[in-house]
């Protein structure tokens, strides 16, 4: 494995879905955002909860929404029938510029860095059962490593609310990377559309204004028994909800 030392920041992660937590990032990058040019390695600040930062709107949803009882969709089980669109809430970061939409019966918790003023913010999205589903990070720092993979792309599309940000354009992407026949499934935002075939693991770091953005679905290790199971999950209510959340990310 080799550390990414490209001009743009690099990041890969083992996604965790359920109660298993995501592994720590390695090899930090700092975006020298005053000129939006130089990027160097740095460590991510540890997160601490912030009770007052960020807002949620739509149907009176608060910044931290109470979790309500509800079924958890199996990662490999498609929805049995079509259903009416779920009610949505909008979460807006404290800067008032970065936001995303999510199911109104889910909840969002914001964590900020120890440094004051904070240089990092992470919104963690939990479903109605309390399972962590997505994290959306913004700040001056992002980190990661990269390595050779062979990629199969299931789906990718531009994110409408991020198309005015610096190129390459942000894309929602769902794919699997294989290294030594070990699959790593990822659903996240990527800088540009991921290419199928042999290449390097993607960092998932997006430039927004003077900061960076990282938005990932949280998968447990080996969440799907096969690519067919991954596609079936994508068609499920849970898969579509997470896809819609990532596609809704907007920076103004």
KAHU-V672444 format. One record per pair of residues at least 24 apart in sequence whose ideal C-beta (glycine too) atoms are under 7 Angstrom apart, sorted by the first residue. I is the first residue (numbers start at 1). GAP is how many residues later the second one is. D is the distance in Angstrom with one decimal. If there is no record, write none. Layout:
i	gap	d
I	GAP	D
I	GAP	D
//
This chain:
i	gap	d
1	144	6.1
1	146	4.6
2	145	6.8
3	24	4.3
3	142	5.5
4	140	6.6
4	141	6.4
4	142	4.2
4	199	6.5
7	32	6.0
8	31	6.5
8	183	6.8
8	197	6.9
9	30	5.2
9	133	5.0
9	194	5.9
9	196	4.3
9	203	6.3
10	134	4.7
10	135	7.0
10	136	4.9
10	193	3.7
11	131	5.8
11	132	6.3
11	133	2.7
11	192	3.8
11	193	5.0
11	194	5.2
11	203	6.4
12	132	5.3
12	133	6.0
12	134	6.0
12	189	4.3
12	190	6.9
12	191	6.7
13	203	6.7
14	170	7.0
14	207	6.1
15	170	6.9
15	171	6.1
15	201	6.3
15	202	6.4
15	203	5.8
15	204	3.3
16	202	5.3
16	203	6.1
16	204	5.0
16	205	6.9
17	58	6.3
17	201	5.3
17	202	4.1
17	203	4.4
17	206	5.1
18	113	6.0
18	202	4.8
20	200	4.8
20	201	6.8
22	196	6.2
25	118	4.2
25	119	5.5
26	117	6.7
26	119	5.0
27	116	5.9
27	117	6.1
27	118	4.7
28	113	6.5
28	115	3.7
29	113	5.5
29	114	5.8
30	110	6.6
30	111	5.7
31	109	6.1
31	181	5.2
33	107	6.5
33	177	3.9
33	178	6.2
36	130	6.7
36	171	7.0
42	99	5.4
43	100	7.0
44	76	6.8
44	97	5.3
44	99	5.3
45	68	3.4
45	69	5.6
45	70	5.6
45	74	6.4
45	75	5.2
45	96	6.7
46	68	5.7
47	64	3.6
47	65	6.8
47	66	6.6
47	75	5.5
48	63	6.2
48	64	6.4
48	66	6.1
49	60	6.7
49	62	5.5
50	60	5.1
50	61	6.6
50	62	4.5
53	41	4.2
53	57	5.1
53	59	6.3
54	37	6.4
54	38	6.4
54	39	5.5
54	40	5.4
54	56	4.4
54	69	6.6
55	37	4.8
56	33	5.3
56	34	6.6
56	35	4.8
56	52	6.1
57	32	6.6
57	33	4.9
58	30	6.1
58	31	4.3
58	32	5.4
58	46	6.5
59	28	6.1
59	30	6.6
59	45	5.7
61	28	3.8
61	43	5.6
63	45	6.8
63	47	7.0
64	43	5.9
64	44	6.6
64	45	5.5
65	24	7.0
65	41	6.7
65	42	3.6
65	43	6.6
66	41	6.5
67	40	5.4
67	59	6.2
67	61	5.8
67	63	4.9
68	37	5.2
68	60	5.0
69	59	6.8
70	35	6.4
70	58	3.5
70	59	5.8
72	55	6.9
72	57	4.7
72	59	5.9
73	163	5.0
73	164	5.6
73	165	3.6
75	148	4.8
75	149	6.2
75	158	5.1
76	148	5.6
76	149	6.1
76	153	3.7
76	156	6.0
76	157	5.5
77	155	6.7
77	159	6.3
78	154	4.4
78	157	4.6
78	158	4.9
79	156	6.8
79	157	4.7
79	158	4.7
83	154	6.8
86	155	7.0
91	32	6.1
93	28	5.9
93	30	6.8
93	45	6.2
94	27	6.8
97	154	5.7
97	155	5.2
98	40	5.4
98	110	6.8
98	153	5.1
99	151	5.3
100	36	6.1
100	145	5.8
100	148	5.0
100	149	4.6
100	150	7.0
101	144	6.6
101	147	4.0
102	143	5.0
103	138	5.5
113	26	6.9
125	120	6.8
132	86	4.9
133	84	6.7
133	85	6.0
133	109	5.8
134	81	6.9
134	82	6.9
134	83	5.6
134	84	6.4
134	108	6.0
134	111	5.7
135	81	5.7
135	83	6.4
136	79	4.6
136	113	6.8
137	76	6.9
137	77	4.4
138	70	6.7
138	73	5.4
138	75	5.2
139	72	5.8
139	73	6.8
140	71	5.9
142	63	4.8
142	70	4.8
142	72	5.6
144	59	5.1
146	54	5.0
146	55	4.8
146	57	6.6
147	32	6.4
147	53	7.0
147	54	5.5
148	31	6.8
148	52	6.2
149	28	3.8
149	29	6.3
149	30	5.2
149	50	6.4
149	51	6.8
149	52	5.2
150	28	4.8
150	47	6.7
150	48	5.3
151	24	5.6
151	26	5.2
151	43	6.2
151	44	6.9
151	45	5.5
151	46	6.4
151	48	6.0
152	24	5.1
152	44	6.2
152	75	6.4
153	41	5.5
153	43	4.8
154	76	6.6
154	77	6.0
154	80	6.5
155	79	6.8
156	37	4.7
156	38	6.0
157	90	6.8
159	30	6.4
159	88	5.8
159	90	5.8
161	87	6.9
161	88	5.9
161	89	2.9
161	90	6.6
162	44	6.5
162	87	6.3
162	89	5.9
165	41	6.7
165	42	5.8
165	43	5.3
165	86	6.2
166	41	4.4
168	24	3.4
170	36	4.7
172	71	6.5
172	74	4.6
172	75	4.9
174	60	6.1
176	51	6.3
176	54	6.7
177	24	5.8
185	34	5.8
185	38	5.8
185	39	5.8
185	45	5.7
187	30	3.9
187	55	6.4
188	27	6.1
188	28	4.2
188	29	6.4
189	26	4.4
189	57	5.9
189	60	6.6
208	43	4.5
209	42	6.8
215	31	5.8
215	34	5.8
217	25	5.0
//
